Amino acid sequence: MKIRKKPEGVGYEIKNAADSSSNIMIQIEINKGKDVMQTKKWQAEFDAGTATALRLLEPWFGSN
């Protein structure tokens, strides 16, 4: 269905990881569109949400 007066998208979609005790954002990823996101790491193996979480938390893998 086409909506004639629907506004054009002008914002960004941002995914982030934050520390819950300090409320500080520690990692951020800006969504760059479907085609670009399909080429990102872990996108082929997992769904989009899981792949994003893995990319955001990768710096802490193995840190206990």
CHARMM-style PDB file with segment names, atoms N, HN, CA, C and O in Angstrom:
ATOM      1  N   MET     1       0.837  -1.182   0.000  1.00  0.00      PROA
ATOM      2  CA  MET     1       0.000   0.000   0.000  1.00  0.00      PROA
ATOM      3  C   MET     1       0.877   1.238   0.000  1.00  0.00      PROA
ATOM      4  O   MET     1       1.804   1.339   0.803  1.00  0.00      PROA
ATOM      5  N   LYS     2       0.606   2.155  -0.862  1.00  0.00      PROA
ATOM      6  HN  LYS     2      -0.148   2.073  -1.514  1.00  0.00      PROA
ATOM      7  CA  LYS     2       1.375   3.395  -0.969  1.00  0.00      PROA
ATOM      8  C   LYS     2       0.667   4.496  -0.196  1.00  0.00      PROA
ATOM      9  O   LYS     2      -0.521   4.740  -0.404  1.00  0.00      PROA
ATOM     10  N   ILE     3       1.380   5.149   0.679  1.00  0.00      PROA
ATOM     11  HN  ILE     3       2.346   4.950   0.848  1.00  0.00      PROA
ATOM     12  CA  ILE     3       0.829   6.264   1.441  1.00  0.00      PROA
ATOM     13  C   ILE     3       1.421   7.547   0.861  1.00  0.00      PROA
ATOM     14  O   ILE     3       2.631   7.758   0.940  1.00  0.00      PROA
ATOM     15  N   ARG     4       0.607   8.379   0.295  1.00  0.00      PROA
ATOM     16  HN  ARG     4      -0.376   8.207   0.231  1.00  0.00      PROA
ATOM     17  CA  ARG     4       1.087   9.576  -0.407  1.00  0.00      PROA
ATOM     18  C   ARG     4       1.818  10.562   0.489  1.00  0.00      PROA
ATOM     19  O   ARG     4       2.836  11.119   0.078  1.00  0.00      PROA
ATOM     20  N   LYS     5       1.339  10.790   1.678  1.00  0.00      PROA
ATOM     21  HN  LYS     5       0.512  10.338   2.012  1.00  0.00      PROA
ATOM     22  CA  LYS     5       1.933  11.817   2.532  1.00  0.00      PROA
ATOM     23  C   LYS     5       2.930  11.251   3.545  1.00  0.00      PROA
ATOM     24  O   LYS     5       3.329  11.945   4.480  1.00  0.00      PROA
ATOM     25  N   LYS     6       3.329  10.000   3.359  1.00  0.00      PROA
ATOM     26  HN  LYS     6       3.005   9.436   2.600  1.00  0.00      PROA
ATOM     27  CA  LYS     6       4.287   9.400   4.276  1.00  0.00      PROA
ATOM     28  C   LYS     6       5.633  10.117   4.120  1.00  0.00      PROA
ATOM     29  O   LYS     6       6.136  10.248   3.004  1.00  0.00      PROA
ATOM     30  N   PRO     7       6.221  10.582   5.233  1.00  0.00      PROA
ATOM     31  CA  PRO     7       7.498  11.305   5.137  1.00  0.00      PROA
ATOM     32  C   PRO     7       8.650  10.373   4.760  1.00  0.00      PROA
ATOM     33  O   PRO     7       8.612   9.176   5.045  1.00  0.00      PROA
ATOM     34  N   GLU     8       9.661  10.929   4.125  1.00  0.00      PROA
ATOM     35  HN  GLU     8       9.693  11.902   3.894  1.00  0.00      PROA
ATOM     36  CA  GLU     8      10.869  10.188   3.784  1.00  0.00      PROA
ATOM     37  C   GLU     8      11.691   9.970   5.053  1.00  0.00      PROA
ATOM     38  O   GLU     8      11.707  10.821   5.942  1.00  0.00      PROA
ATOM     39  N   GLY     9      12.366   8.839   5.134  1.00  0.00      PROA
ATOM     40  HN  GLY     9      12.354   8.147   4.412  1.00  0.00      PROA
ATOM     41  CA  GLY     9      13.231   8.581   6.278  1.00  0.00      PROA
ATOM     42  C   GLY     9      14.450   9.483   6.246  1.00  0.00      PROA
ATOM     43  O   GLY     9      15.109   9.588   5.212  1.00  0.00      PROA
ATOM     44  N   VAL    10      14.761  10.128   7.342  1.00  0.00      PROA
ATOM     45  HN  VAL    10      14.226  10.043   8.183  1.00  0.00      PROA
ATOM     46  CA  VAL    10      15.911  11.031   7.402  1.00  0.00      PROA
ATOM     47  C   VAL    10      16.833  10.718   8.565  1.00  0.00      PROA
ATOM     48  O   VAL    10      17.847  11.393   8.744  1.00  0.00      PROA
ATOM     49  N   GLY    11      16.506   9.707   9.358  1.00  0.00      PROA
ATOM     50  HN  GLY    11      15.682   9.158   9.212  1.00  0.00      PROA
ATOM     51  CA  GLY    11      17.296   9.403  10.546  1.00  0.00      PROA
ATOM     52  C   GLY    11      18.228   8.233  10.333  1.00  0.00      PROA
ATOM     53  O   GLY    11      18.424   7.761   9.213  1.00  0.00      PROA
ATOM     54  N   TYR    12      18.793   7.779  11.422  1.00  0.00      PROA
ATOM     55  HN  TYR    12      18.633   8.162  12.332  1.00  0.00      PROA
ATOM     56  CA  TYR    12      19.695   6.645  11.440  1.00  0.00      PROA
ATOM     57  C   TYR    12      19.128   5.572  12.346  1.00  0.00      PROA
ATOM     58  O   TYR    12      18.373   5.859  13.275  1.00  0.00      PROA
ATOM     59  N   GLU    13      19.497   4.341  12.068  1.00  0.00      PROA
ATOM     60  HN  GLU    13      20.111   4.108  11.314  1.00  0.00      PROA
ATOM     61  CA  GLU    13      19.201   3.261  12.995  1.00  0.00      PROA
ATOM     62  C   GLU    13      20.511   2.899  13.670  1.00  0.00      PROA
ATOM     63  O   GLU    13      21.474   2.516  13.006  1.00  0.00      PROA
ATOM     64  N   ILE    14      20.546   3.020  14.990  1.00  0.00      PROA
ATOM     65  HN  ILE    14      19.763   3.331  15.529  1.00  0.00      PROA
ATOM     66  CA  ILE    14      21.763   2.797  15.748  1.00  0.00      PROA
ATOM     67  C   ILE    14      21.552   1.618  16.691  1.00  0.00      PROA
ATOM     68  O   ILE    14      20.535   1.530  17.379  1.00  0.00      PROA
ATOM     69  N   LYS    15      22.520   0.724  16.710  1.00  0.00      PROA
ATOM     70  HN  LYS    15      23.346   0.795  16.151  1.00  0.00      PROA
ATOM     71  CA  LYS    15      22.542  -0.388  17.662  1.00  0.00      PROA
ATOM     72  C   LYS    15      23.724  -0.121  18.589  1.00  0.00      PROA
ATOM     73  O   LYS    15      24.785   0.315  18.142  1.00  0.00      PROA
ATOM     74  N   ASN    16      23.535  -0.384  19.881  1.00  0.00      PROA
ATOM     75  HN  ASN    16      22.673  -0.738  20.244  1.00  0.00      PROA
ATOM     76  CA  ASN    16      24.640  -0.141  20.797  1.00  0.00      PROA
ATOM     77  C   ASN    16      24.670  -1.163  21.922  1.00  0.00      PROA
ATOM     78  O   ASN    16      23.689  -1.858  22.188  1.00  0.00      PROA
ATOM     79  N   ALA    17      25.816  -1.235  22.568  1.00  0.00      PROA
ATOM     80  HN  ALA    17      26.613  -0.671  22.352  1.00  0.00      PROA
ATOM     81  CA  ALA    17      25.993  -2.030  23.779  1.00  0.00      PROA
ATOM     82  C   ALA    17      26.341  -1.048  24.881  1.00  0.00      PROA
ATOM     83  O   ALA    17      27.148  -0.139  24.685  1.00  0.00      PROA
ATOM     84  N   ALA    18      25.724  -1.238  26.049  1.00  0.00      PROA
ATOM     85  HN  ALA    18      25.068  -1.976  26.208  1.00  0.00      PROA
ATOM     86  CA  ALA    18      25.963  -0.316  27.161  1.00  0.00      PROA
ATOM     87  C   ALA    18      26.187  -1.079  28.447  1.00  0.00      PROA
ATOM     88  O   ALA    18      25.681  -2.186  28.628  1.00  0.00      PROA
ATOM     89  N   ASP    19      26.952  -0.473  29.336  1.00  0.00      PROA
ATOM     90  HN  ASP    19      27.363   0.427  29.189  1.00  0.00      PROA
ATOM     91  CA  ASP    19      27.185  -1.030  30.663  1.00  0.00      PROA
ATOM     92  C   ASP    19      26.016  -0.626  31.553  1.00  0.00      PROA
ATOM     93  O   ASP    19      25.745   0.563  31.726  1.00  0.00      PROA
ATOM     94  N   SER    20      25.328  -1.606  32.112  1.00  0.00      PROA
ATOM     95  HN  SER    20      25.548  -2.571  31.971  1.00  0.00      PROA
ATOM     96  CA  SER    20      24.121  -1.316  32.891  1.00  0.00      PROA
ATOM     97  C   SER    20      24.407  -0.691  34.250  1.00  0.00      PROA
ATOM     98  O   SER    20      23.537  -0.017  34.803  1.00  0.00      PROA
ATOM     99  N   SER    21      25.588  -0.890  34.800  1.00  0.00      PROA
ATOM    100  HN  SER    21      26.295  -1.437  34.352  1.00  0.00      PROA
ATOM    101  CA  SER    21      25.871  -0.311  36.116  1.00  0.00      PROA
ATOM    102  C   SER    21      26.298   1.156  36.029  1.00  0.00      PROA
ATOM    103  O   SER    21      25.996   1.941  36.928  1.00  0.00      PROA
ATOM    104  N   SER    22      26.996   1.529  34.958  1.00  0.00      PROA
ATOM    105  HN  SER    22      27.241   0.891  34.228  1.00  0.00      PROA
ATOM    106  CA  SER    22      27.441   2.924  34.823  1.00  0.00      PROA
ATOM    107  C   SER    22      26.607   3.721  33.826  1.00  0.00      PROA
ATOM    108  O   SER    22      26.752   4.939  33.728  1.00  0.00      PROA
ATOM    109  N   ASN    23      25.730   3.036  33.082  1.00  0.00      PROA
ATOM    110  HN  ASN    23      25.613   2.046  33.162  1.00  0.00      PROA
ATOM    111  CA  ASN    23      24.908   3.676  32.044  1.00  0.00      PROA
ATOM    112  C   ASN    23      25.746   4.339  30.945  1.00  0.00      PROA
ATOM    113  O   ASN    23      25.347   5.358  30.382  1.00  0.00      PROA
ATOM    114  N   ILE    24      26.891   3.760  30.651  1.00  0.00      PROA
ATOM    115  HN  ILE    24      27.215   2.932  31.109  1.00  0.00      PROA
ATOM    116  CA  ILE    24      27.770   4.293  29.613  1.00  0.00      PROA
ATOM    117  C   ILE    24      27.690   3.391  28.385  1.00  0.00      PROA
ATOM    118  O   ILE    24      27.792   2.169  28.487  1.00  0.00      PROA
ATOM    119  N   MET    25      27.504   4.021  27.214  1.00  0.00      PROA
ATOM    120  HN  MET    25      27.421   5.014  27.131  1.00  0.00      PROA
ATOM    121  CA  MET    25      27.501   3.287  25.963  1.00  0.00      PROA
ATOM    122  C   MET    25      28.945   2.908  25.632  1.00  0.00      PROA
ATOM    123  O   MET    25      29.815   3.776  25.568  1.00  0.00      PROA
ATOM    124  N   ILE    26      29.200   1.619  25.423  1.00  0.00      PROA
ATOM    125  HN  ILE    26      28.493   0.914  25.475  1.00  0.00      PROA
ATOM    126  CA  ILE    26      30.569   1.157  25.238  1.00  0.00      PROA
ATOM    127  C   ILE    26      30.885   0.735  23.795  1.00  0.00      PROA
ATOM    128  O   ILE    26      32.053   0.571  23.442  1.00  0.00      PROA
ATOM    129  N   GLN    27      29.878   0.563  22.984  1.00  0.00      PROA
ATOM    130  HN  GLN    27      28.929   0.696  23.271  1.00  0.00      PROA
ATOM    131  CA  GLN    27      30.078   0.160  21.588  1.00  0.00      PROA
ATOM    132  C   GLN    27      28.866   0.612  20.783  1.00  0.00      PROA
ATOM    133  O   GLN    27      27.748   0.609  21.297  1.00  0.00      PROA
ATOM    134  N   ILE    28      29.074   1.001  19.526  1.00  0.00      PROA
ATOM    135  HN  ILE    28      29.982   1.003  19.109  1.00  0.00      PROA
ATOM    136  CA  ILE    28      27.977   1.491  18.691  1.00  0.00      PROA
ATOM    137  C   ILE    28      28.153   0.986  17.258  1.00  0.00      PROA
ATOM    138  O   ILE    28      29.273   0.850  16.767  1.00  0.00      PROA
ATOM    139  N   GLU    29      27.032   0.714  16.603  1.00  0.00      PROA
ATOM    140  HN  GLU    29      26.121   0.825  17.001  1.00  0.00      PROA
ATOM    141  CA  GLU    29      27.043   0.334  15.190  1.00  0.00      PROA
ATOM    142  C   GLU    29      25.894   1.061  14.501  1.00  0.00      PROA
ATOM    143  O   GLU    29      24.754   1.008  14.963  1.00  0.00      PROA
ATOM    144  N   ILE    30      26.190   1.728  13.414  1.00  0.00      PROA
ATOM    145  HN  ILE    30      27.116   1.771  13.038  1.00  0.00      PROA
ATOM    146  CA  ILE    30      25.169   2.436  12.645  1.00  0.00      PROA
ATOM    147  C   ILE    30      24.746   1.551  11.486  1.00  0.00      PROA
ATOM    148  O   ILE    30      25.586   1.086  10.715  1.00  0.00      PROA
ATOM    149  N   ASN    31      23.442   1.317  11.361  1.00  0.00      PROA
ATOM    150  HN  ASN    31      22.760   1.694  11.987  1.00  0.00      PROA
ATOM    151  CA  ASN    31      22.902   0.506  10.276  1.00  0.00      PROA
ATOM    152  C   ASN    31      23.048   1.272   8.967  1.00  0.00      PROA
ATOM    153  O   ASN    31      22.633   2.427   8.867  1.00  0.00      PROA
ATOM    154  N   LYS    32      23.640   0.626   7.964  1.00  0.00      PROA
ATOM    155  HN  LYS    32      23.978  -0.312   8.045  1.00  0.00      PROA
ATOM    156  CA  LYS    32      23.921   1.288   6.696  1.00  0.00      PROA
ATOM    157  C   LYS    32      23.071   0.769   5.550  1.00  0.00      PROA
ATOM    158  O   LYS    32      23.439   0.943   4.388  1.00  0.00      PROA
ATOM    159  N   GLY    33      21.959   0.144   5.843  1.00  0.00      PROA
ATOM    160  HN  GLY    33      21.660   0.003   6.787  1.00  0.00      PROA
ATOM    161  CA  GLY    33      21.089  -0.371   4.795  1.00  0.00      PROA
ATOM    162  C   GLY    33      21.226  -1.868   4.627  1.00  0.00      PROA
ATOM    163  O   GLY    33      22.245  -2.460   4.981  1.00  0.00      PROA
ATOM    164  N   LYS    34      20.192  -2.464   4.085  1.00  0.00      PROA
ATOM    165  HN  LYS    34      19.364  -1.983   3.798  1.00  0.00      PROA
ATOM    166  CA  LYS    34      20.102  -3.914   3.987  1.00  0.00      PROA
ATOM    167  C   LYS    34      21.260  -4.535   3.205  1.00  0.00      PROA
ATOM    168  O   LYS    34      21.839  -5.526   3.649  1.00  0.00      PROA
ATOM    169  N   ASP    35      21.603  -3.968   2.053  1.00  0.00      PROA
ATOM    170  HN  ASP    35      21.132  -3.163   1.692  1.00  0.00      PROA
ATOM    171  CA  ASP    35      22.641  -4.558   1.208  1.00  0.00      PROA
ATOM    172  C   ASP    35      24.012  -4.541   1.886  1.00  0.00      PROA
ATOM    173  O   ASP    35      24.743  -5.529   1.833  1.00  0.00      PROA
ATOM    174  N   VAL    36      24.357  -3.432   2.517  1.00  0.00      PROA
ATOM    175  HN  VAL    36      23.763  -2.629   2.561  1.00  0.00      PROA
ATOM    176  CA  VAL    36      25.647  -3.323   3.194  1.00  0.00      PROA
ATOM    177  C   VAL    36      25.680  -4.228   4.417  1.00  0.00      PROA
ATOM    178  O   VAL    36      26.691  -4.880   4.679  1.00  0.00      PROA
ATOM    179  N   MET    37      24.591  -4.274   5.163  1.00  0.00      PROA
ATOM    180  HN  MET    37      23.769  -3.745   4.950  1.00  0.00      PROA
ATOM    181  CA  MET    37      24.561  -5.081   6.387  1.00  0.00      PROA
ATOM    182  C   MET    37      24.686  -6.574   6.080  1.00  0.00      PROA
ATOM    183  O   MET    37      25.195  -7.324   6.913  1.00  0.00      PROA
ATOM    184  N   GLN    38      24.238  -7.020   4.916  1.00  0.00      PROA
ATOM    185  HN  GLN    38      23.824  -6.411   4.240  1.00  0.00      PROA
ATOM    186  CA  GLN    38      24.344  -8.438   4.539  1.00  0.00      PROA
ATOM    187  C   GLN    38      25.788  -8.878   4.373  1.00  0.00      PROA
ATOM    188  O   GLN    38      26.070 -10.075   4.435  1.00  0.00      PROA
ATOM    189  N   THR    39      26.713  -7.947   4.164  1.00  0.00      PROA
ATOM    190  HN  THR    39      26.485  -6.974   4.113  1.00  0.00      PROA
ATOM    191  CA  THR    39      28.123  -8.286   3.974  1.00  0.00      PROA
ATOM    192  C   THR    39      28.916  -8.270   5.276  1.00  0.00      PROA
ATOM    193  O   THR    39      30.101  -8.604   5.279  1.00  0.00      PROA
ATOM    194  N   LYS    40      28.286  -7.889   6.372  1.00  0.00      PROA
ATOM    195  HN  LYS    40      27.324  -7.617   6.369  1.00  0.00      PROA
ATOM    196  CA  LYS    40      28.981  -7.783   7.655  1.00  0.00      PROA
ATOM    197  C   LYS    40      29.270  -9.162   8.248  1.00  0.00      PROA
ATOM    198  O   LYS    40      28.654 -10.162   7.882  1.00  0.00      PROA
ATOM    199  N   LYS    41      30.229  -9.179   9.175  1.00  0.00      PROA
ATOM    200  HN  LYS    41      30.730  -8.366   9.472  1.00  0.00      PROA
ATOM    201  CA  LYS    41      30.660 -10.405   9.848  1.00  0.00      PROA
ATOM    202  C   LYS    41      29.497 -11.066  10.581  1.00  0.00      PROA
ATOM    203  O   LYS    41      28.689 -10.377  11.204  1.00  0.00      PROA
ATOM    204  N   TRP    42      29.405 -12.384  10.515  1.00  0.00      PROA
ATOM    205  HN  TRP    42      30.061 -12.944  10.009  1.00  0.00      PROA
ATOM    206  CA  TRP    42      28.415 -13.243  11.169  1.00  0.00      PROA
ATOM    207  C   TRP    42      27.006 -13.108  10.605  1.00  0.00      PROA
ATOM    208  O   TRP    42      26.094 -13.765  11.107  1.00  0.00      PROA
ATOM    209  N   GLN    43      26.795 -12.297   9.596  1.00  0.00      PROA
ATOM    210  HN  GLN    43      27.536 -11.764   9.188  1.00  0.00      PROA
ATOM    211  CA  GLN    43      25.457 -12.100   9.049  1.00  0.00      PROA
ATOM    212  C   GLN    43      24.949 -13.354   8.335  1.00  0.00      PROA
ATOM    213  O   GLN    43      23.753 -13.643   8.369  1.00  0.00      PROA
ATOM    214  N   ALA    44      25.842 -14.094   7.695  1.00  0.00      PROA
ATOM    215  HN  ALA    44      26.814 -13.860   7.667  1.00  0.00      PROA
ATOM    216  CA  ALA    44      25.431 -15.292   6.957  1.00  0.00      PROA
ATOM    217  C   ALA    44      25.102 -16.458   7.900  1.00  0.00      PROA
ATOM    218  O   ALA    44      24.236 -17.278   7.595  1.00  0.00      PROA
ATOM    219  N   GLU    45      25.793 -16.530   9.041  1.00  0.00      PROA
ATOM    220  HN  GLU    45      26.497 -15.865   9.288  1.00  0.00      PROA
ATOM    221  CA  GLU    45      25.602 -17.651   9.960  1.00  0.00      PROA
ATOM    222  C   GLU    45      24.416 -17.478  10.907  1.00  0.00      PROA
ATOM    223  O   GLU    45      23.785 -18.462  11.294  1.00  0.00      PROA
ATOM    224  N   PHE    46      24.108 -16.233  11.283  1.00  0.00      PROA
ATOM    225  HN  PHE    46      24.621 -15.434  10.968  1.00  0.00      PROA
ATOM    226  CA  PHE    46      23.075 -15.962  12.279  1.00  0.00      PROA
ATOM    227  C   PHE    46      22.056 -14.965  11.749  1.00  0.00      PROA
ATOM    228  O   PHE    46      22.261 -14.356  10.699  1.00  0.00      PROA
ATOM    229  N   ASP    47      20.960 -14.802  12.476  1.00  0.00      PROA
ATOM    230  HN  ASP    47      20.794 -15.296  13.329  1.00  0.00      PROA
ATOM    231  CA  ASP    47      20.000 -13.774  12.077  1.00  0.00      PROA
ATOM    232  C   ASP    47      20.587 -12.394  12.403  1.00  0.00      PROA
ATOM    233  O   ASP    47      21.620 -12.295  13.066  1.00  0.00      PROA
ATOM    234  N   ALA    48      19.930 -11.345  11.939  1.00  0.00      PROA
ATOM    235  HN  ALA    48      19.092 -11.425  11.400  1.00  0.00      PROA
ATOM    236  CA  ALA    48      20.473  -9.990  12.038  1.00  0.00      PROA
ATOM    237  C   ALA    48      20.719  -9.552  13.479  1.00  0.00      PROA
ATOM    238  O   ALA    48      21.755  -8.954  13.769  1.00  0.00      PROA
ATOM    239  N   GLY    49      19.791  -9.838  14.384  1.00  0.00      PROA
ATOM    240  HN  GLY    49      18.949 -10.325  14.148  1.00  0.00      PROA
ATOM    241  CA  GLY    49      19.944  -9.412  15.774  1.00  0.00      PROA
ATOM    242  C   GLY    49      21.118 -10.076  16.467  1.00  0.00      PROA
ATOM    243  O   GLY    49      21.874  -9.418  17.181  1.00  0.00      PROA
ATOM    244  N   THR    50      21.275 -11.377  16.261  1.00  0.00      PROA
ATOM    245  HN  THR    50      20.661 -11.911  15.681  1.00  0.00      PROA
ATOM    246  CA  THR    50      22.382 -12.112  16.872  1.00  0.00      PROA
ATOM    247  C   THR    50      23.714 -11.654  16.299  1.00  0.00      PROA
ATOM    248  O   THR    50      24.679 -11.467  17.039  1.00  0.00      PROA
ATOM    249  N   ALA    51      23.769 -11.474  14.988  1.00  0.00      PROA
ATOM    250  HN  ALA    51      22.984 -11.627  14.387  1.00  0.00      PROA
ATOM    251  CA  ALA    51      25.005 -11.025  14.346  1.00  0.00      PROA
ATOM    252  C   ALA    51      25.413  -9.644  14.856  1.00  0.00      PROA
ATOM    253  O   ALA    51      26.596  -9.396  15.087  1.00  0.00      PROA
ATOM    254  N   THR    52      24.454  -8.754  15.032  1.00  0.00      PROA
ATOM    255  HN  THR    52      23.492  -8.956  14.844  1.00  0.00      PROA
ATOM    256  CA  THR    52      24.752  -7.415  15.550  1.00  0.00      PROA
ATOM    257  C   THR    52      25.291  -7.504  16.970  1.00  0.00      PROA
ATOM    258  O   THR    52      26.282  -6.852  17.298  1.00  0.00      PROA
ATOM    259  N   ALA    53      24.652  -8.302  17.812  1.00  0.00      PROA
ATOM    260  HN  ALA    53      23.847  -8.832  17.545  1.00  0.00      PROA
ATOM    261  CA  ALA    53      25.113  -8.464  19.195  1.00  0.00      PROA
ATOM    262  C   ALA    53      26.535  -9.020  19.236  1.00  0.00      PROA
ATOM    263  O   ALA    53      27.350  -8.554  20.032  1.00  0.00      PROA
ATOM    264  N   LEU    54      26.841  -9.993  18.405  1.00  0.00      PROA
ATOM    265  HN  LEU    54      26.179 -10.371  17.759  1.00  0.00      PROA
ATOM    266  CA  LEU    54      28.186 -10.561  18.366  1.00  0.00      PROA
ATOM    267  C   LEU    54      29.219  -9.516  17.951  1.00  0.00      PROA
ATOM    268  O   LEU    54      30.291  -9.431  18.550  1.00  0.00      PROA
ATOM    269  N   ARG    55      28.904  -8.722  16.931  1.00  0.00      PROA
ATOM    270  HN  ARG    55      28.034  -8.791  16.444  1.00  0.00      PROA
ATOM    271  CA  ARG    55      29.836  -7.680  16.489  1.00  0.00      PROA
ATOM    272  C   ARG    55      30.057  -6.628  17.590  1.00  0.00      PROA
ATOM    273  O   ARG    55      31.182  -6.172  17.793  1.00  0.00      PROA
ATOM    274  N   LEU    56      29.000  -6.251  18.288  1.00  0.00      PROA
ATOM    275  HN  LEU    56      28.086  -6.622  18.123  1.00  0.00      PROA
ATOM    276  CA  LEU    56      29.122  -5.230  19.329  1.00  0.00      PROA
ATOM    277  C   LEU    56      29.933  -5.726  20.529  1.00  0.00      PROA
ATOM    278  O   LEU    56      30.656  -4.947  21.150  1.00  0.00      PROA
ATOM    279  N   LEU    57      29.820  -7.001  20.854  1.00  0.00      PROA
ATOM    280  HN  LEU    57      29.233  -7.634  20.349  1.00  0.00      PROA
ATOM    281  CA  LEU    57      30.473  -7.536  22.049  1.00  0.00      PROA
ATOM    282  C   LEU    57      31.810  -8.218  21.772  1.00  0.00      PROA
ATOM    283  O   LEU    57      32.469  -8.685  22.701  1.00  0.00      PROA
ATOM    284  N   GLU    58      32.211  -8.281  20.520  1.00  0.00      PROA
ATOM    285  HN  GLU    58      31.675  -7.902  19.765  1.00  0.00      PROA
ATOM    286  CA  GLU    58      33.444  -8.972  20.140  1.00  0.00      PROA
ATOM    287  C   GLU    58      34.694  -8.496  20.902  1.00  0.00      PROA
ATOM    288  O   GLU    58      35.533  -9.333  21.236  1.00  0.00      PROA
ATOM    289  N   PRO    59      34.858  -7.210  21.189  1.00  0.00      PROA
ATOM    290  CA  PRO    59      36.068  -6.802  21.928  1.00  0.00      PROA
ATOM    291  C   PRO    59      36.215  -7.458  23.307  1.00  0.00      PROA
ATOM    292  O   PRO    59      37.315  -7.473  23.860  1.00  0.00      PROA
ATOM    293  N   TRP    60      35.144  -7.992  23.864  1.00  0.00      PROA
ATOM    294  HN  TRP    60      34.251  -7.981  23.415  1.00  0.00      PROA
ATOM    295  CA  TRP    60      35.184  -8.591  25.187  1.00  0.00      PROA
ATOM    296  C   TRP    60      35.155 -10.117  25.154  1.00  0.00      PROA
ATOM    297  O   TRP    60      35.084 -10.743  26.212  1.00  0.00      PROA
ATOM    298  N   PHE    61      35.208 -10.732  23.978  1.00  0.00      PROA
ATOM    299  HN  PHE    61      35.265 -10.224  23.118  1.00  0.00      PROA
ATOM    300  CA  PHE    61      35.261 -12.191  23.902  1.00  0.00      PROA
ATOM    301  C   PHE    61      36.487 -12.691  24.652  1.00  0.00      PROA
ATOM    302  O   PHE    61      37.592 -12.186  24.455  1.00  0.00      PROA
ATOM    303  N   GLY    62      36.291 -13.678  25.508  1.00  0.00      PROA
ATOM    304  HN  GLY    62      35.393 -14.089  25.669  1.00  0.00      PROA
ATOM    305  CA  GLY    62      37.401 -14.285  26.234  1.00  0.00      PROA
ATOM    306  C   GLY    62      37.927 -13.475  27.406  1.00  0.00      PROA
ATOM    307  O   GLY    62      38.951 -13.831  27.988  1.00  0.00      PROA
ATOM    308  N   SER    63      37.248 -12.393  27.763  1.00  0.00      PROA
ATOM    309  HN  SER    63      36.416 -12.103  27.291  1.00  0.00      PROA
ATOM    310  CA  SER    63      37.748 -11.528  28.845  1.00  0.00      PROA
ATOM    311  C   SER    63      37.240 -11.956  30.227  1.00  0.00      PROA
ATOM    312  O   SER    63      37.664 -11.409  31.245  1.00  0.00      PROA
ATOM    313  N   ASN    64      36.332 -12.936  30.253  1.00  0.00      PROA
ATOM    314  HN  ASN    64      35.988 -13.380  29.426  1.00  0.00      PROA
ATOM    315  CA  ASN    64      35.719 -13.401  31.503  1.00  0.00      PROA
ATOM    316  C   ASN    64      34.980 -12.289  32.180  1.00  0.00      PROA
ATOM    317  OT1 ASN    64      34.399 -12.492  33.246  1.00  0.00      PROA
TER     318      ASN     64
END
